């Protein structure tokens, strides 16, 4: 499940459940539509509800980073469970996105 929350110059994508090949595609399409319309300078992925993530999740983050960086935006990943955070750090995604251990509303 994906919940997109528009804020002042910010878009939060709260993801609940698994991020795999099938769900990543839907998340990407829905998120990109709002990003390209609003052009926010901050994209926050709220991963506090993510229960599983494969390499599709890394691709999802990298693609959104490329998109928002076109207009000077940034990406933050918030609230990822420890097992997901380990995957993110091993992938080197920290070079593209900030990782915060707390949920979006606390960032």
MORALIN-V253820 format. One record per backbone hydrogen bond with DSSP energy under -0.5 kcal/mol. NH is the residue of the N-H (numbers start at 0). CO is the residue of the C=O. Records with the same first field share a line. If there is no record, write none. Layout:
NH=CO  CO
This chain:
2=13
4=2  11
5=3
6=9
8=6
9=6
10=41
11=4
12=10  43
13=2  11
14=12  45
15=0
16=48
18=51
19=17
23=19
24=20
25=21
26=22
27=23
28=24
29=25
30=26
31=27
32=28
33=29
34=30
35=31
36=32
37=33
38=34
40=8
41=8
42=73
43=10  41
44=42  75
45=12  43
46=44  77
48=14
49=46
50=16
51=16
53=18
56=53
57=53
58=54
59=55
60=56
61=57
62=58
63=59
64=60
65=61
66=62
67=63
68=64
69=65  66
70=67
71=68
72=67
73=40
74=95
75=42
76=97
77=44  75
78=99  101
79=99
80=46
83=80
84=80
85=81
86=82
87=83
88=84
89=85
90=86
91=87  88
92=87
94=91
95=92
96=92
97=74
99=76  97
105=102
106=102  103
